[in-house]
Amino acid sequence: MADCALRARMTSYLNEQLRVSISDGRVFIGALICFDNHKNIILKDCSEFAKKTIKLKSGDKERELTRYLGLVLIPGQHIVRCQVYVRPPIITEETALTKELENGMQALKT
């Protein structure tokens, strides 16, 4: 019964952007196109994010490395967390001015 509920939930996420964390700390973000009974998933247009510590004379520095992978199969045994990924909105000068104008118009109405 639990497998049916999981299958229905995963089916609802097809073509959605997912953020998948795996056991070694890496994170993959891509669109879900396929999954199977072993909880293996396939993501398209996928990017990998990994944190790496670089040793410097002044001390250790942690950097996040990013690379585009394209089509990726992630084995279910390595998946720690799977979330729907919602990109934060990009605020440009134009959108900031539009919001400012809307707020000014609302202030004039009241």
N, C-alpha and C positions, 0 to 999 in steps of 0.2 A: 504494500500500500504506500509506503514512504517513497519507493522508487517512482511510482506513478505521479505523486505530487512533485517530486524533484524534476521528473521529465517534463511535466506541464510547465513548471516555473522556468526551466531552461529554454523550452520552446518559445516562451513569451519574450525571451531575451535575444532571439535570433536577429541578426543585423544590427544589434545595439552595440555601442561602444562599452567594452568591459575593461576593468582594471584588475589584473590577475597577479597576485603575489605568490611567489613560490618559496620553497623551503630554504634556498640558499640566499634569500634576501632580494633577489631581482624582482622587478615589476614589469609586466607587459601590458600595454594598452593597445587594443585593436577591436575590430568588429567580429563578433561571434558568428561563424558560419556553419559550424558543425560540432556535435558532441556525441559520445557513445556511452554504452553501458558501463564502461570502466572509468567514466568521468574524465576521459581525455577530451581536450577541446582544441579546436582549430580557430585561430584568429587571422583575419586578413588585414592588410594595411597596418601592421603591427610595429610598434616601437618598443625597444627594451631600455629600461632605466636601471642602472646599477650604481651603488655607492662604492667608491674606492678611496682608501686612505693612502695619501702620498706623504712619504717621510721627507721632511726638509730640515735644514740645519736649525731653523728658527722654531721647529716643532712640527707635529703631524697636522696635515690639512686634509679634510674630507671633501671629495668632489663627486658630483653625480655625472656619470657618463651616460650618454644617450646614443643609440644607434637605431637606424631603420632596418627592419628585418623583412617586411613584406608578409608572406604567408608562414605561419608558425603552428606547429603541433606541440601542445603542452601536455605531458603525461599527467593523468589524474592523481597519481601517487605523490607528485611533487607540489600540487596546488594546496596552498594554505588558506587563501582568501580570494573570493571572486566578487567584485562589486560592479554595479553599473557606473560608468564614468561619465560625469557631466563636466564639460569644460567650463572654467570660469569665464564670465563675459569679458570681452576685450573692450576697455574703455579708451576711446580715441578722443582727440580734441573735439571732433564734431559731435560725438555723443554727449560729451560733457557739456558743451555749449547748448545742445538741444535740451538736456535736463535742466540746465540753469534757466533757459528761456521758459520752459514749462512751469517751473517753480515760480518764476516771476509773474507769469500770466495768472496762476492760481492765487497768488498774493493780491493781485489787482482785483480779482473777482470777489474776494472776501472783504 
